[in-house]
């Protein structure tokens, strides 16, 4: 659209060749600066810039990434990816590590499962290199997202008068 073309985006390099088929997963937690509409605009421009064929968009709006429970579109994407022995698309784009999952174990489990099935996972805003260090950097970003999520929850508990004590 004319509105999208008037925006100027800086895109990370795309590891996929032109005409690759992709899905995208978008999520916001509600009240964030990167809402679904802005994520979608960026993804459309990214796909146009690299001549990618966007086959499906999965969106979960106003849902926390602390768990995969209740994220219906995320569950649908995973279920579709598991239906065939060969990948249905060449890659899955996602906004950033926090959008995929804030829980480090969930993130690693689902990303590992998708990669073993042949899907290429591409973060659009995290600076994850396409080399042997990518898993190390991605693990650090997942850890950081989980730690931040815990601090936000702890801050909420303190402001609301809820206190929890954990052993460990």
C-alpha positions in Angstrom: 0.0 0.0 0.0 1.0 3.6 -0.4 1.2 4.0 3.4 3.6 1.0 3.7 5.8 2.3 0.9 6.2 5.7 2.5 7.7 4.1 5.6 11.4 3.6 5.7 12.6 0.4 7.4 16.0 -1.0 8.1 15.9 -4.7 7.5 18.3 -7.3 8.8 19.8 -9.6 6.1 17.5 -12.4 5.0 19.0 -15.9 4.9 16.3 -17.1 2.5 16.5 -16.8 -1.3 13.8 -14.8 -3.2 10.5 -16.5 -3.7 10.9 -18.6 -0.5 7.6 -19.4 1.2 7.2 -18.1 4.8 4.8 -18.0 7.7 5.0 -15.3 10.3 4.1 -15.4 14.0 3.2 -12.1 15.7 2.2 -11.5 19.3 1.7 -8.6 21.6 1.0 -8.5 25.3 -1.3 -5.5 25.1 -0.2 -1.9 25.6 3.1 -2.4 24.0 4.8 -0.1 21.5 5.2 -2.9 19.0 1.5 -3.7 18.5 0.3 -6.2 16.0 -0.4 -3.6 13.3 3.1 -2.2 13.4 4.6 -5.7 13.4 2.4 -6.7 10.5 3.5 -3.5 8.5 7.1 -4.3 9.0 6.7 -8.0 8.0 4.9 -7.1 4.8 7.6 -4.6 3.9 10.3 -7.2 4.8 8.7 -9.8 2.6 8.3 -7.4 -0.3 11.9 -6.2 0.1 13.3 -9.8 -0.1 10.6 -11.1 -2.5 9.4 -13.7 0.0 6.0 -15.3 -0.4 4.0 -14.7 2.8 1.7 -17.7 3.0 0.2 -17.3 6.4 0.1 -14.9 9.4 -0.5 -16.3 12.9 -1.4 -13.6 15.4 -2.1 -13.7 19.1 -3.1 -10.3 20.4 -3.0 -9.1 24.0 -1.7 -12.4 25.3 1.3 -12.9 27.6 4.3 -14.8 26.3 5.0 -16.3 29.7 3.2 -19.5 28.6 2.0 -21.1 25.4 -1.3 -21.8 27.0 -4.1 -19.8 25.5 -2.1 -18.7 22.5 -4.4 -20.3 19.9 -2.6 -19.1 16.8 0.8 -20.2 18.1 -0.7 -23.6 18.8 -2.2 -23.8 15.4 1.1 -22.9 13.8 2.9 -25.6 15.7 0.2 -28.2 14.9 0.4 -27.3 11.2 4.2 -27.5 11.2 4.0 -31.0 12.7 1.5 -32.4 10.2 3.9 -33.4 7.5 7.3 -35.0 7.4 8.5 -32.2 5.2 8.2 -28.5 6.0 5.2 -26.7 4.5 7.2 -23.5 4.1 10.8 -22.5 3.9 10.9 -20.3 7.0 9.0 -18.9 9.9 9.5 -15.2 10.7 8.9 -13.9 14.2 9.2 -10.4 15.5 11.7 -11.1 18.3 12.6 -13.7 20.9 10.1 -12.3 23.4 7.3 -12.6 20.9 7.9 -16.3 20.4 8.0 -17.2 24.1 9.3 -15.5 27.3 9.7 -18.9 28.9 13.2 -20.1 28.0 12.3 -23.8 28.1 9.2 -23.3 26.0 11.1 -21.2 23.5 14.0 -23.7 23.1 11.6 -26.7 23.0 9.4 -25.3 20.2 12.3 -23.7 18.2 14.2 -27.0 18.4 11.2 -29.0 17.3 10.6 -26.7 14.3 14.3 -26.7 13.3 14.4 -30.6 13.5 11.5 -30.6 11.1 13.4 -28.5 8.7 12.0 -25.0 9.3 14.3 -22.0 9.2 13.4 -19.6 12.0 14.2 -15.9 11.5 13.9 -13.2 14.1 13.2 -9.8 12.5 14.5 -7.6 15.3 17.0 -9.6 17.3 20.6 -9.5 16.0 21.1 -13.2 15.7 23.9 -14.2 13.3 23.4 -17.0 10.7 26.3 -19.1 11.9 27.5 -21.5 14.6 27.1 -18.9 17.3 23.4 -18.3 16.7 22.2 -20.8 19.2 24.4 -19.3 21.9 23.1 -15.8 21.2 19.5 -17.0 21.0 19.8 -18.8 24.3 21.1 -15.6 25.9 18.2 -13.6 24.5 15.7 -16.2 25.7 17.3 -16.2 29.2 17.2 -12.4 29.2 13.5 -12.4 28.1 12.6 -14.8 30.9 14.5 -12.8 33.5 12.8 -9.5 32.4 9.4 -11.2 32.5 10.0 -12.3 36.1 11.0 -8.8 37.1 7.8 -7.4 35.6 5.8 -9.9 37.4 7.7 -9.3 40.7 7.1 -5.5 40.2 3.4 -6.2 39.7 3.3 -8.3 42.8 4.9 -5.6 44.9 2.6 -2.9 43.5 -0.6 -4.9 44.0 0.4 -6.2 47.5 0.8 -9.8 46.3 3.9 -11.4 47.7 5.2 -14.9 46.8 8.1 -16.7 48.3 10.0 -19.2 46.3 12.6 -21.7 47.5 15.8 -21.9 45.5 
